[in-house]
Amino acid sequence: MTLLETPLGSINLQDGHITYAESAWKDLDDEGWRKEDLLQVEYQGGFILDVGWYGDEQFHIYIIRDADWSSPVFHQTVTNRTASLPLLDRAIVHLHQLSNSLTDRN
């Protein structure tokens, strides 16, 4: 189990491997959170969980499979970082459902 500690609470990344985590996750400075690259976590099955702040003034949470950034398997947005944590939890649950369905097929 991988935990990412934030001032807003812990995020259970389950069996993910953090490949990038901006220090803003530990910083309450609003400007520190306004970066395109905030968090990237790799999972088995070729999945990547990606979180960033983009020019449209929203946090974007993506699940990418097999490096196909043009067709994310999950994409949701929120406008504030407090709301990003529950959405991130939902994305991780969704990722595991996808991964399990692929495993069941094999």
N, CA, C and O atoms as a GROMACS GRO file, in nm:
protein
  424
    1MET      N    1   0.085  -0.118   0.000
    1MET     CA    2   0.000   0.000   0.000
    1MET      C    3   0.089   0.124   0.000
    1MET      O    4   0.184   0.134   0.078
    2THR      N    5   0.057   0.218  -0.088
    2THR     CA    6   0.131   0.342  -0.097
    2THR      C    7   0.041   0.456  -0.052
    2THR      O    8  -0.069   0.474  -0.105
    3LEU      N    9   0.087   0.533   0.048
    3LEU     CA   10   0.011   0.648   0.095
    3LEU      C   11   0.081   0.776   0.054
    3LEU      O   12   0.203   0.787   0.062
    4LEU      N   13   0.002   0.872   0.009
    4LEU     CA   14   0.052   1.006  -0.018
    4LEU      C   15  -0.009   1.097   0.087
    4LEU      O   16  -0.131   1.115   0.091
    5GLU      N   17   0.075   1.153   0.172
    5GLU     CA   18   0.027   1.240   0.279
    5GLU      C   19   0.013   1.382   0.228
    5GLU      O   20   0.103   1.436   0.164
    6THR      N   21  -0.102   1.443   0.258
    6THR     CA   22  -0.127   1.582   0.221
    6THR      C   23  -0.185   1.653   0.343
    6THR      O   24  -0.233   1.586   0.435
    7PRO      N   25  -0.182   1.786   0.347
    7PRO     CA   26  -0.246   1.858   0.458
    7PRO      C   27  -0.397   1.836   0.460
    7PRO      O   28  -0.462   1.861   0.562
    8LEU      N   29  -0.452   1.791   0.349
    8LEU     CA   30  -0.596   1.769   0.340
    8LEU      C   31  -0.635   1.626   0.374
    8LEU      O   32  -0.754   1.593   0.377
    9GLY      N   33  -0.537   1.541   0.399
    9GLY     CA   34  -0.563   1.401   0.430
    9GLY      C   35  -0.471   1.310   0.352
    9GLY      O   36  -0.398   1.353   0.263
   10SER      N   37  -0.478   1.182   0.386
   10SER     CA   38  -0.396   1.081   0.318
   10SER      C   39  -0.470   1.028   0.196
   10SER      O   40  -0.592   1.015   0.196
   11ILE      N   41  -0.394   0.998   0.093
   11ILE     CA   42  -0.449   0.935  -0.027
   11ILE      C   43  -0.390   0.796  -0.035
   11ILE      O   44  -0.268   0.781  -0.041
   12ASN      N   45  -0.476   0.695  -0.036
   12ASN     CA   46  -0.430   0.557  -0.048
   12ASN      C   47  -0.419   0.524  -0.196
   12ASN      O   48  -0.519   0.505  -0.265
   13LEU      N   49  -0.297   0.518  -0.245
   13LEU     CA   50  -0.270   0.487  -0.386
   13LEU      C   51  -0.268   0.338  -0.410
   13LEU      O   52  -0.238   0.292  -0.521
   14GLN      N   53  -0.300   0.262  -0.308
   14GLN     CA   54  -0.304   0.117  -0.311
   14GLN      C   55  -0.172   0.061  -0.360
   14GLN      O   56  -0.069   0.085  -0.297
   15ASP      N   57  -0.169  -0.013  -0.469
   15ASP     CA   58  -0.045  -0.076  -0.514
   15ASP      C   59   0.028   0.006  -0.620
   15ASP      O   60   0.112  -0.046  -0.693
   16GLY      N   61  -0.003   0.134  -0.628
   16GLY     CA   62   0.062   0.220  -0.726
   16GLY      C   63   0.203   0.257  -0.687
   16GLY      O   64   0.240   0.255  -0.569
   17HIS      N   65   0.282   0.289  -0.787
   17HIS     CA   66   0.421   0.332  -0.768
   17HIS      C   67   0.430   0.478  -0.813
   17HIS      O   68   0.412   0.509  -0.930
   18ILE      N   69   0.458   0.568  -0.718
   18ILE     CA   70   0.468   0.710  -0.748
   18ILE      C   71   0.591   0.734  -0.836
   18ILE      O   72   0.704   0.704  -0.796
   19THR      N   73   0.569   0.789  -0.954
   19THR     CA   74   0.681   0.824  -1.041
   19THR      C   75   0.709   0.974  -1.037
   19THR      O   76   0.818   1.019  -1.073
   20TYR      N   77   0.609   1.052  -0.993
   20TYR     CA   78   0.630   1.195  -0.975
   20TYR      C   79   0.528   1.247  -0.876
   20TYR      O   80   0.409   1.218  -0.887
   21ALA      N   81   0.573   1.325  -0.778
   21ALA     CA   82   0.483   1.391  -0.684
   21ALA      C   83   0.539   1.530  -0.654
   21ALA      O   84   0.643   1.544  -0.589
   22GLU      N   85   0.469   1.630  -0.701
   22GLU     CA   86   0.508   1.768  -0.675
   22GLU      C   87   0.502   1.793  -0.525
   22GLU      O   88   0.413   1.744  -0.456
   23SER      N   89   0.597   1.869  -0.476
   23SER     CA   90   0.600   1.898  -0.332
   23SER      C   91   0.476   1.975  -0.287
   23SER      O   92   0.450   1.982  -0.167
   24ALA      N   93   0.400   2.031  -0.380
   24ALA     CA   94   0.279   2.105  -0.344
   24ALA      C   95   0.178   2.017  -0.270
   24ALA      O   96   0.092   2.069  -0.200
   25TRP      N   97   0.187   1.886  -0.286
   25TRP     CA   98   0.096   1.797  -0.213
   25TRP      C   99   0.113   1.815  -0.063
   25TRP      O  100   0.022   1.785   0.014
   26LYS      N  101   0.229   1.862  -0.021
   26LYS     CA  102   0.256   1.881   0.122
   26LYS      C  103   0.249   2.028   0.162
   26LYS      O  104   0.274   2.061   0.278
   27ASP      N  105   0.217   2.116   0.069
   27ASP     CA  106   0.222   2.260   0.090
   27ASP      C  107   0.083   2.319   0.073
   27ASP      O  108   0.013   2.286  -0.023
   28LEU      N  109   0.043   2.405   0.164
   28LEU     CA  110  -0.089   2.466   0.154
   28LEU      C  111  -0.091   2.593   0.069
   28LEU      O  112  -0.197   2.652   0.051
   29ASP      N  113   0.022   2.636   0.018
   29ASP     CA  114   0.029   2.754  -0.067
   29ASP      C  115  -0.053   2.732  -0.194
   29ASP      O  116  -0.026   2.639  -0.270
   30ASP      N  117  -0.153   2.818  -0.216
   30ASP     CA  118  -0.241   2.801  -0.333
   30ASP      C  119  -0.166   2.800  -0.465
   30ASP      O  120  -0.201   2.724  -0.555
   31GLU      N  121  -0.066   2.881  -0.478
   31GLU     CA  122   0.009   2.887  -0.604
   31GLU      C  123   0.087   2.758  -0.629
   31GLU      O  124   0.106   2.718  -0.744
   32GLY      N  125   0.131   2.692  -0.522
   32GLY     CA  126   0.205   2.567  -0.537
   32GLY      C  127   0.123   2.456  -0.600
   32GLY      O  128   0.178   2.362  -0.658
   33TRP      N  129  -0.008   2.467  -0.590
   33TRP     CA  130  -0.098   2.365  -0.645
   33TRP      C  131  -0.130   2.392  -0.792
   33TRP      O  132  -0.188   2.306  -0.859
   34ARG      N  133  -0.096   2.508  -0.842
   34ARG     CA  134  -0.134   2.545  -0.980
   34ARG      C  135  -0.022   2.511  -1.077
   34ARG      O  136   0.037   2.599  -1.140
   35LYS      N  137   0.006   2.382  -1.086
   35LYS     CA  138   0.108   2.333  -1.177
   35LYS      C  139   0.050   2.219  -1.259
   35LYS      O  140  -0.030   2.139  -1.210
   36GLU      N  141   0.090   2.213  -1.383
   36GLU     CA  142   0.038   2.109  -1.472
   36GLU      C  143   0.074   1.970  -1.424
   36GLU      O  144  -0.008   1.878  -1.433
   37ASP      N  145   0.193   1.953  -1.375
   37ASP     CA  146   0.238   1.822  -1.330
   37ASP      C  147   0.239   1.819  -1.177
   37ASP      O  148   0.328   1.875  -1.113
   38LEU      N  149   0.139   1.752  -1.120
   38LEU     CA  150   0.130   1.741  -0.975
   38LEU      C  151   0.159   1.601  -0.924
   38LEU      O  152   0.229   1.583  -0.825
   39LEU      N  153   0.104   1.502  -0.993
   39LEU     CA  154   0.118   1.364  -0.944
   39LEU      C  155   0.106   1.268  -1.061
   39LEU      O  156   0.020   1.283  -1.148
   40GLN      N  157   0.194   1.169  -1.061
   40GLN     CA  158   0.183   1.060  -1.158
   40GLN      C  159   0.217   0.930  -1.086
   40GLN      O  160   0.319   0.919  -1.018
   41VAL      N  161   0.128   0.831  -1.104
   41VAL     CA  162   0.142   0.702  -1.037
   41VAL      C  163   0.123   0.593  -1.141
   41VAL      O  164   0.028   0.596  -1.218
   42GLU      N  165   0.215   0.496  -1.142
   42GLU     CA  166   0.204   0.383  -1.234
   42GLU      C  167   0.144   0.263  -1.162
   42GLU      O  168   0.170   0.238  -1.044
   43TYR      N  169   0.062   0.190  -1.237
   43TYR     CA  170  -0.003   0.070  -1.186
   43TYR      C  171   0.021  -0.045  -1.283
   43TYR      O  172   0.055  -0.024  -1.399
   44GLN      N  173   0.004  -0.166  -1.233
   44GLN     CA  174   0.015  -0.284  -1.319
   44GLN      C  175  -0.089  -0.277  -1.430
   44GLN      O  176  -0.193  -0.212  -1.416
   45GLY      N  177  -0.061  -0.344  -1.538
   45GLY     CA  178  -0.154  -0.346  -1.650
   45GLY      C  179  -0.136  -0.229  -1.745
   45GLY      O  180  -0.219  -0.208  -1.834
   46GLY      N  181  -0.028  -0.153  -1.728
   46GLY     CA  182  -0.002  -0.041  -1.817
   46GLY      C  183  -0.081   0.084  -1.786
   46GLY      O  184  -0.096   0.170  -1.873
   47PHE      N  185  -0.133   0.097  -1.664
   47PHE     CA  186  -0.213   0.213  -1.626
   47PHE      C  187  -0.128   0.322  -1.561
   47PHE      O  188  -0.034   0.294  -1.487
   48ILE      N  189  -0.163   0.445  -1.590
   48ILE     CA  190  -0.101   0.561  -1.527
   48ILE      C  191  -0.213   0.649  -1.473
   48ILE      O  192  -0.309   0.678  -1.543
   49LEU      N  193  -0.199   0.691  -1.348
   49LEU     CA  194  -0.288   0.790  -1.288
   49LEU      C  195  -0.214   0.922  -1.291
   49LEU      O  196  -0.101   0.932  -1.243
   50ASP      N  197  -0.276   1.024  -1.348
   50ASP     CA  198  -0.210   1.153  -1.365
   50ASP      C  199  -0.300   1.264  -1.312
   50ASP      O  200  -0.420   1.267  -1.341
   51VAL      N  201  -0.240   1.356  -1.235
   51VAL     CA  202  -0.315   1.469  -1.179
   51VAL      C  203  -0.240   1.597  -1.213
   51VAL      O  204  -0.118   1.605  -1.196
   52GLY      N  205  -0.313   1.696  -1.261
   52GLY     CA  206  -0.251   1.824  -1.292
   52GLY      C  207  -0.351   1.938  -1.290
   52GLY      O  208  -0.472   1.917  -1.295
   53TRP      N  209  -0.298   2.058  -1.282
   53TRP     CA  210  -0.377   2.182  -1.287
   53TRP      C  211  -0.351   2.242  -1.424
   53TRP      O  212  -0.236   2.263  -1.462
   54TYR      N  213  -0.456   2.270  -1.497
   54TYR     CA  214  -0.439   2.317  -1.635
   54TYR      C  215  -0.494   2.457  -1.653
   54TYR      O  216  -0.560   2.510  -1.563
   55GLY      N  217  -0.469   2.516  -1.766
   55GLY     CA  218  -0.505   2.654  -1.797
   55GLY      C  219  -0.653   2.686  -1.786
   55GLY      O  220  -0.690   2.803  -1.782
   56ASP      N  221  -0.737   2.585  -1.783
   56ASP     CA  222  -0.880   2.610  -1.770
   56ASP      C  223  -0.922   2.626  -1.623
   56ASP      O  224  -1.040   2.624  -1.590
   57GLU      N  225  -0.821   2.641  -1.535
   57GLU     CA  226  -0.844   2.664  -1.392
   57GLU      C  227  -0.914   2.547  -1.323
   57GLU      O  228  -0.999   2.565  -1.236
   58GLN      N  229  -0.875   2.427  -1.363
   58GLN     CA  230  -0.931   2.306  -1.302
   58GLN      C  231  -0.822   2.201  -1.281
   58GLN      O  232  -0.723   2.195  -1.354
   59PHE      N  233  -0.845   2.120  -1.179
   59PHE     CA  234  -0.763   2.001  -1.162
   59PHE      C  235  -0.818   1.894  -1.255
   59PHE      O  236  -0.940   1.875  -1.262
   60HIS      N  237  -0.731   1.826  -1.325
   60HIS     CA  238  -0.769   1.717  -1.414
   60HIS      C  239  -0.709   1.589  -1.360
   60HIS      O  240  -0.590   1.584  -1.326
   61ILE      N  241  -0.791   1.486  -1.350
   61ILE     CA  242  -0.745   1.354  -1.308
   61ILE      C  243  -0.769   1.259  -1.424
   61ILE      O  244  -0.882   1.243  -1.471
   62TYR      N  245  -0.662   1.197  -1.468
   62TYR     CA  246  -0.667   1.106  -1.583
   62TYR      C  247  -0.624   0.967  -1.541
   62TYR      O  248  -0.541   0.949  -1.452
   63ILE      N  249  -0.682   0.867  -1.608
   63ILE     CA  250  -0.625   0.733  -1.608
   63ILE      C  251  -0.593   0.703  -1.754
   63ILE      O  252  -0.680   0.711  -1.842
   64ILE      N  253  -0.468   0.670  -1.777
   64ILE     CA  254  -0.417   0.642  -1.911
   64ILE      C  255  -0.378   0.495  -1.917
   64ILE      O  256  -0.325   0.440  -1.820
   65ARG      N  257  -0.404   0.431  -2.029
   65ARG     CA  258  -0.362   0.291  -2.044
   65ARG      C  259  -0.268   0.279  -2.163
   65ARG      O  260  -0.294   0.334  -2.270
   66ASP      N  261  -0.161   0.206  -2.144
   66ASP     CA  262  -0.063   0.178  -2.250
   66ASP      C  263  -0.014   0.306  -2.318
   66ASP      O  264   0.004   0.310  -2.440
   67ALA      N  265   0.008   0.410  -2.238
   67ALA     CA  266   0.065   0.537  -2.285
   67ALA      C  267  -0.018   0.604  -2.394
   67ALA      O  268   0.035   0.684  -2.471
   68ASP      N  269  -0.147   0.575  -2.401
   68ASP     CA  270  -0.235   0.636  -2.501
   68ASP      C  271  -0.301   0.761  -2.442
   68ASP      O  272  -0.416   0.757  -2.399
   69TRP      N  273  -0.226   0.870  -2.440
   69TRP     CA  274  -0.273   0.996  -2.381
   69TRP      C  275  -0.386   1.058  -2.463
   69TRP      O  276  -0.459   1.143  -2.411
   70SER      N  277  -0.402   1.019  -2.587
   70SER     CA  278  -0.508   1.077  -2.670
   70SER      C  279  -0.645   1.016  -2.639
   70SER      O  280  -0.748   1.073  -2.677
   71SER      N  281  -0.648   0.902  -2.569
   71SER     CA  282  -0.775   0.836  -2.536
   71SER      C  283  -0.773   0.788  -2.391
   71SER      O  284  -0.762   0.668  -2.365
   72PRO      N  285  -0.784   0.881  -2.295
   72PRO     CA  286  -0.783   0.838  -2.155
   72PRO      C  287  -0.903   0.748  -2.125
   72PRO      O  288  -1.011   0.766  -2.182
   73VAL      N  289  -0.883   0.651  -2.036
   73VAL     CA  290  -0.993   0.564  -1.997
   73VAL      C  291  -1.076   0.626  -1.886
   73VAL      O  292  -1.185   0.577  -1.854
   74PHE      N  293  -1.026   0.734  -1.826
   74PHE     CA  294  -1.097   0.809  -1.723
   74PHE      C  295  -1.046   0.951  -1.727
   74PHE      O  296  -0.926   0.975  -1.739
   75HIS      N  297  -1.138   1.046  -1.718
   75HIS     CA  298  -1.100   1.187  -1.711
   75HIS      C  299  -1.209   1.263  -1.640
   75HIS      O  300  -1.324   1.265  -1.684
   76GLN      N  301  -1.174   1.325  -1.529
   76GLN     CA  302  -1.266   1.407  -1.451
   76GLN      C  303  -1.195   1.535  -1.409
   76GLN      O  304  -1.072   1.539  -1.401
   77THR      N  305  -1.273   1.640  -1.383
   77THR     CA  306  -1.215   1.766  -1.339
   77THR      C  307  -1.287   1.818  -1.215
   77THR      O  308  -1.404   1.788  -1.191
   78VAL      N  309  -1.214   1.896  -1.137
   78VAL     CA  310  -1.270   1.970  -1.023
   78VAL      C  311  -1.200   2.105  -1.018
   78VAL      O  312  -1.092   2.122  -1.073
   79THR      N  313  -1.264   2.200  -0.951
   79THR     CA  314  -1.208   2.335  -0.950
   79THR      C  315  -1.127   2.369  -0.826
   79THR      O  316  -1.059   2.471  -0.823
   80ASN      N  317  -1.133   2.285  -0.722
   80ASN     CA  318  -1.052   2.314  -0.604
   80ASN      C  319  -0.985   2.189  -0.551
   80ASN      O  320  -1.032   2.077  -0.573
   81ARG      N  321  -0.876   2.209  -0.482
   81ARG     CA  322  -0.796   2.095  -0.439
   81ARG      C  323  -0.864   2.011  -0.332
   81ARG      O  324  -0.838   1.891  -0.324
   82THR      N  325  -0.950   2.070  -0.251
   82THR     CA  326  -1.020   1.992  -0.150
   82THR      C  327  -1.109   1.888  -0.217
   82THR      O  328  -1.116   1.774  -0.172
   83ALA      N  329  -1.176   1.926  -0.323
   83ALA     CA  330  -1.262   1.833  -0.396
   83ALA      C  331  -1.182   1.731  -0.476
   83ALA      O  332  -1.236   1.628  -0.518
   84SER      N  333  -1.054   1.759  -0.498
   84SER     CA  334  -0.973   1.667  -0.578
   84SER      C  335  -0.946   1.535  -0.505
   84SER      O  336  -0.930   1.432  -0.570
   85LEU      N  337  -0.940   1.537  -0.373
   85LEU     CA  338  -0.908   1.414  -0.299
   85LEU      C  339  -1.017   1.307  -0.312
   85LEU      O  340  -0.984   1.192  -0.342
   86PRO      N  341  -1.145   1.338  -0.291
   86PRO     CA  342  -1.247   1.234  -0.311
   86PRO      C  343  -1.252   1.187  -0.457
   86PRO      O  344  -1.275   1.069  -0.483
   87LEU      N  345  -1.231   1.278  -0.551
   87LEU     CA  346  -1.230   1.238  -0.691
   87LEU      C  347  -1.112   1.147  -0.721
   87LEU      O  348  -1.124   1.051  -0.797
   88LEU      N  349  -0.999   1.176  -0.661
   88LEU     CA  350  -0.882   1.091  -0.678
   88LEU      C  351  -0.909   0.951  -0.622
   88LEU      O  352  -0.870   0.851  -0.682
   89ASP      N  353  -0.974   0.944  -0.508
   89ASP     CA  354  -1.012   0.814  -0.452
   89ASP      C  355  -1.102   0.737  -0.548
   89ASP      O  356  -1.082   0.617  -0.569
   90ARG      N  357  -1.201   0.804  -0.607
   90ARG     CA  358  -1.291   0.739  -0.703
   90ARG      C  359  -1.214   0.691  -0.826
   90ARG      O  360  -1.241   0.583  -0.878
   91ALA      N  361  -1.119   0.772  -0.871
   91ALA     CA  362  -1.039   0.732  -0.988
   91ALA      C  363  -0.959   0.606  -0.958
   91ALA      O  364  -0.947   0.519  -1.044
   92ILE      N  365  -0.904   0.595  -0.838
   92ILE     CA  366  -0.825   0.477  -0.801
   92ILE      C  367  -0.914   0.354  -0.794
   92ILE      O  368  -0.874   0.246  -0.839
   93VAL      N  369  -1.035   0.368  -0.740
   93VAL     CA  370  -1.130   0.256  -0.739
   93VAL      C  371  -1.163   0.215  -0.882
   93VAL      O  372  -1.166   0.097  -0.914
   94HIS      N  373  -1.188   0.313  -0.968
   94HIS     CA  374  -1.219   0.285  -1.109
   94HIS      C  375  -1.102   0.213  -1.176
   94HIS      O  376  -1.121   0.118  -1.252
   95LEU      N  377  -0.982   0.260  -1.149
   95LEU     CA  378  -0.862   0.198  -1.206
   95LEU      C  379  -0.855   0.051  -1.168
   95LEU      O  380  -0.824  -0.034  -1.252
   96HIS      N  381  -0.882   0.020  -1.043
   96HIS     CA  382  -0.876  -0.120  -0.998
   96HIS      C  383  -0.988  -0.203  -1.060
   96HIS      O  384  -0.968  -0.322  -1.087
   97GLN      N  385  -1.103  -0.145  -1.081
   97GLN     CA  386  -1.210  -0.217  -1.150
   97GLN      C  387  -1.168  -0.249  -1.293
   97GLN      O  388  -1.192  -0.360  -1.341
   98LEU      N  389  -1.107  -0.153  -1.360
   98LEU     CA  390  -1.058  -0.177  -1.497
   98LEU      C  391  -0.953  -0.287  -1.497
   98LEU      O  392  -0.958  -0.380  -1.578
   99SER      N  393  -0.858  -0.276  -1.406
   99SER     CA  394  -0.750  -0.374  -1.398
   99SER      C  395  -0.804  -0.514  -1.369
   99SER      O  396  -0.760  -0.612  -1.430
  100ASN      N  397  -0.899  -0.522  -1.277
  100ASN     CA  398  -0.957  -0.653  -1.243
  100ASN      C  399  -1.036  -0.711  -1.359
  100ASN      O  400  -1.033  -0.833  -1.380
  101SER      N  401  -1.106  -0.628  -1.435
  101SER     CA  402  -1.182  -0.680  -1.549
  101SER      C  403  -1.087  -0.734  -1.656
  101SER      O  404  -1.120  -0.831  -1.724
  102LEU      N  405  -0.971  -0.673  -1.672
  102LEU     CA  406  -0.873  -0.723  -1.767
  102LEU      C  407  -0.814  -0.855  -1.720
  102LEU      O  408  -0.790  -0.946  -1.800
  103THR      N  409  -0.790  -0.866  -1.589
  103THR     CA  410  -0.736  -0.988  -1.531
  103THR      C  411  -0.835  -1.102  -1.546
  103THR      O  412  -0.798  -1.216  -1.575
  104ASP      N  413  -0.964  -1.071  -1.526
  104ASP     CA  414  -1.067  -1.174  -1.537
  104ASP      C  415  -1.079  -1.229  -1.679
  104ASP      O  416  -1.117  -1.345  -1.698
  105ARG      N  417  -1.048  -1.148  -1.776
  105ARG     CA  418  -1.055  -1.191  -1.916
  105ARG      C  419  -0.944  -1.288  -1.954
  105ARG      O  420  -0.958  -1.370  -2.045
  106ASN      N  421  -0.833  -1.277  -1.882
  106ASN     CA  422  -0.716  -1.362  -1.918
  106ASN      C  423  -0.725  -1.494  -1.855
  106ASN      O  424  -0.636  -1.577  -1.873
   0.00000   0.00000   0.00000
